[in-house]
Amino acid sequence: MNLRELTKKFEEIKNNGFVPSMRSGTTGIGFTLEMLLGIKENNLPIPDIGGRTEIKTIRKNSSSLVTLFTFNKGVWNIKQKDLILKYGYLDEKNRMALKNTVFYGKDTAQGLSINVDENKNIIQLCDTKNDTILATWDVYVIVGKFMTKLSRLILVLADRQVLENREYFHYNEVYFLTNPSPRGFINAFKNQSVGVDIRMHLKENGTVRNRGTAFRVKESNLTEFYEQRIRLI
């Protein structure tokens, strides 16, 4: 199916109005759309735009955070064990842990914050109390990571309603997004659309268990990352 055919299919789905979810829970919105489109996976080969294109479906006005990717390699200016010991706390399993989502302009209780250097195109995790840079990410590397996963994205937005404990969706906005940009990521950080999610703890033997420092975004703000945004319906 090419982009024109896909757009026509989306128009047909929109004209159907609210449709019942075909699966309960948070994944129902994407699963239902896939069934309506007649596809078995959430990325499509679309010949006239080249390569594979992912389809992502979200509820309008969603405040949920989704993980874009994780990236740790070569970014830390402090040993991760020292980071946990200095800024961490005892978690529910009585382990020293550091699990925080840090946003630009919002210091955590430990004094961690995000700094954006637009001249150098870098994102930094900082200790504002001691004026210390703890980690640095190059924006161009971040964009490269993002492009390997979501260089082309069809974003579908749906209104929702619940009737007799069943969720219904009206898929009525569709965007084709391409060309992720460094400026888009910088703006997304400064708009507090993206946060850096630290997820690590010390194991019993004293070594670090790091589940990957994640870049998490509010679903409804995904369009901010792309230079080219075409509304299909």
C-alpha positions as CSV (number, residue, x, y, z in Angstrom):
1,M,0.0,0.0,0.0
2,N,1.3,3.5,-0.9
3,L,0.8,6.7,1.0
4,R,-2.2,7.7,-1.0
5,E,-3.9,4.4,-0.4
6,L,-3.1,4.5,3.3
7,T,-4.6,8.0,3.5
8,K,-7.8,6.8,1.9
9,K,-8.0,4.0,4.4
10,F,-7.6,6.4,7.3
11,E,-10.4,8.6,5.8
12,E,-12.7,5.5,5.8
13,I,-11.8,4.7,9.4
14,K,-12.4,8.3,10.4
15,N,-15.8,8.3,8.8
16,N,-16.8,5.2,10.8
17,G,-16.8,7.4,14.0
18,F,-16.3,5.7,17.3
19,V,-15.3,2.0,17.2
20,P,-15.1,-0.4,20.1
21,S,-11.6,-1.4,21.3
22,M,-10.8,-4.9,20.2
23,R,-8.4,-5.4,23.2
24,S,-8.7,-4.2,26.8
25,G,-5.9,-2.1,28.4
26,T,-3.5,0.6,27.2
27,T,-2.5,-1.3,24.0
28,G,-6.1,-1.5,22.8
29,I,-5.8,1.7,20.8
30,G,-2.9,0.5,18.6
31,F,-4.2,-3.0,18.3
32,T,-7.6,-1.9,17.2
33,L,-6.2,0.4,14.5
34,E,-4.0,-2.4,13.2
35,M,-7.0,-4.6,12.8
36,L,-8.9,-1.9,11.0
37,L,-6.0,-1.4,8.7
38,G,-5.6,-5.1,8.2
39,I,-1.9,-5.2,9.2
40,K,-0.1,-7.5,11.6
41,E,2.7,-5.3,12.7
42,N,3.1,-1.6,13.5
43,N,5.5,-0.6,10.7
44,L,4.7,-0.6,7.0
45,P,6.8,-0.7,3.8
46,I,5.4,2.3,1.9
47,P,7.1,2.3,-1.6
48,D,6.5,6.0,-2.4
49,I,8.3,7.3,0.7
50,G,11.0,4.6,0.9
51,G,12.0,2.3,3.7
52,R,9.7,1.2,6.6
53,T,7.4,3.6,8.4
54,E,6.2,3.1,11.9
55,I,2.6,3.8,12.9
56,K,2.0,5.1,16.5
57,T,-1.4,5.6,17.9
58,I,-2.2,7.8,20.9
59,R,-5.2,9.0,22.8
60,K,-5.7,12.8,22.5
61,N,-4.6,14.8,25.5
62,S,-2.6,11.9,26.8
63,S,-0.1,12.8,29.5
64,S,1.6,9.4,29.4
65,L,5.3,9.2,29.0
66,V,6.9,6.7,26.5
67,T,10.5,5.7,26.2
68,L,12.2,6.8,23.0
69,F,15.5,5.0,23.6
70,T,18.2,4.4,26.2
71,F,21.7,5.8,26.0
72,N,24.5,5.6,28.5
73,K,27.7,4.9,26.7
74,G,30.5,7.5,27.4
75,V,28.2,10.1,28.9
76,W,29.0,9.9,32.6
77,N,31.5,12.3,34.3
78,I,31.1,10.4,37.6
79,K,31.2,6.7,38.3
80,Q,27.7,5.3,38.4
81,K,28.2,3.7,41.8
82,D,29.3,7.1,43.2
83,L,26.3,8.7,41.6
84,I,23.9,6.3,43.4
85,L,25.7,6.6,46.8
86,K,25.7,10.4,46.6
87,Y,22.2,11.0,45.2
88,G,20.4,7.8,45.9
89,Y,18.0,6.4,48.5
90,L,16.9,3.1,49.9
91,D,14.2,1.7,47.7
92,E,11.3,-0.7,48.6
93,K,13.8,-3.7,48.5
94,N,16.2,-1.9,50.8
95,R,18.7,-1.3,48.0
96,M,20.5,1.9,47.3
97,A,18.8,3.2,44.2
98,L,18.5,6.3,42.0
99,K,15.3,6.3,40.0
100,N,14.3,9.8,38.8
101,T,12.9,11.4,35.7
102,V,14.6,14.8,35.4
103,F,13.1,17.6,33.3
104,Y,14.6,21.0,32.2
105,G,13.7,23.7,34.6
106,K,12.6,21.3,37.4
107,D,15.1,20.4,40.0
108,T,14.6,17.1,41.8
109,A,14.8,16.8,45.6
110,Q,18.4,15.8,45.3
111,G,19.2,18.9,43.3
112,L,19.5,17.2,39.9
113,S,18.5,19.2,36.8
114,I,18.8,19.3,33.0
115,N,20.9,22.0,31.3
116,V,20.6,22.7,27.6
117,D,23.5,24.3,25.9
118,E,22.3,25.5,22.5
119,N,25.7,26.8,21.3
120,K,27.4,23.4,21.8
121,N,24.2,21.3,21.1
122,I,24.5,19.3,24.2
123,I,22.2,18.2,27.0
124,Q,23.7,17.9,30.5
125,L,22.6,16.3,33.8
126,C,23.7,18.6,36.5
127,D,23.9,19.0,40.3
128,T,22.7,22.5,40.7
129,K,23.5,22.6,44.4
130,N,27.2,22.0,43.7
131,D,27.4,23.4,40.1
132,T,28.6,20.0,38.8
133,I,28.0,18.4,35.4
134,L,27.3,14.7,35.9
135,A,26.6,13.5,32.4
136,T,26.6,15.0,28.9
137,W,24.7,13.9,25.7
138,D,25.5,15.2,22.3
139,V,22.2,16.3,20.6
140,Y,23.4,15.0,17.2
141,V,24.0,11.6,18.7
142,I,20.6,11.6,20.3
143,V,19.0,12.4,17.0
144,G,21.0,9.6,15.4
145,K,19.6,7.2,18.0
146,F,16.1,8.5,17.4
147,M,16.4,8.2,13.6
148,T,17.4,4.5,13.7
149,K,14.0,3.9,15.3
150,L,11.6,6.6,14.2
151,S,13.0,8.4,11.2
152,R,9.5,8.2,9.5
153,L,6.4,8.1,11.7
154,I,2.7,8.1,11.0
155,L,1.1,9.5,14.1
156,V,-2.6,8.7,14.6
157,L,-4.6,10.6,17.3
158,A,-7.9,9.4,18.6
159,D,-10.7,10.8,20.8
160,R,-11.9,8.2,23.3
161,Q,-15.0,7.5,25.3
162,V,-16.0,4.7,27.7
163,L,-19.5,3.1,27.5
164,E,-20.5,0.3,29.8
165,N,-16.8,-0.3,30.8
166,R,-15.7,-0.6,27.2
167,E,-13.4,1.9,25.5
168,Y,-14.2,3.3,22.1
169,F,-11.9,5.2,19.7
170,H,-12.5,7.8,17.0
171,Y,-9.3,7.9,14.9
172,N,-9.7,11.4,13.4
173,E,-6.2,13.0,13.0
174,V,-3.2,11.5,11.2
175,Y,0.2,13.1,10.6
176,F,3.2,11.9,8.5
177,L,6.4,13.0,10.3
178,T,9.9,12.9,8.8
179,N,13.3,14.5,9.3
180,P,14.0,14.5,13.1
181,S,16.1,17.6,13.9
182,P,18.5,18.6,16.6
183,R,16.6,21.9,17.0
184,G,13.4,19.9,17.6
185,F,15.0,17.9,20.4
186,I,16.5,21.1,22.0
187,N,13.1,22.7,21.9
188,A,11.4,19.6,23.3
189,F,13.8,19.5,26.3
190,K,13.2,23.2,26.9
191,N,9.4,22.8,26.7
192,Q,9.7,20.0,29.3
193,S,8.3,17.5,26.7
194,V,11.3,15.2,27.2
195,G,12.8,14.0,30.4
196,V,15.9,12.0,31.3
197,D,14.9,8.9,33.2
198,I,17.6,7.5,35.5
199,R,17.0,3.9,36.5
200,M,19.8,2.3,38.5
201,H,20.5,0.6,41.8
202,L,23.2,-1.3,43.7
203,K,23.1,-5.1,43.8
204,E,24.0,-7.1,46.9
205,N,27.6,-7.5,45.7
206,G,28.0,-3.7,45.4
207,T,27.9,-3.6,41.6
208,V,25.6,-1.3,39.6
209,R,22.5,-2.5,37.9
210,N,21.6,0.1,35.3
211,R,18.4,-0.6,33.3
212,G,19.5,2.1,30.8
213,T,19.2,5.9,31.1
214,A,16.0,6.5,29.1
215,F,14.8,9.5,27.2
216,R,11.1,9.7,27.8
217,V,8.6,11.9,26.0
218,K,4.9,12.9,26.5
219,E,3.1,11.0,23.7
220,S,1.2,14.1,22.6
221,N,4.4,16.0,21.9
222,L,6.1,13.7,19.4
223,T,5.5,16.1,16.6
224,E,8.0,18.5,18.1
225,F,11.0,16.4,17.0
226,Y,10.3,16.6,13.3
227,E,11.1,19.2,10.7
228,Q,8.5,18.0,8.2
229,R,5.0,17.5,9.4
230,I,2.2,16.6,6.9
231,R,-1.3,16.2,8.0
232,L,-2.9,13.4,6.1
233,I,-6.5,13.7,7.6
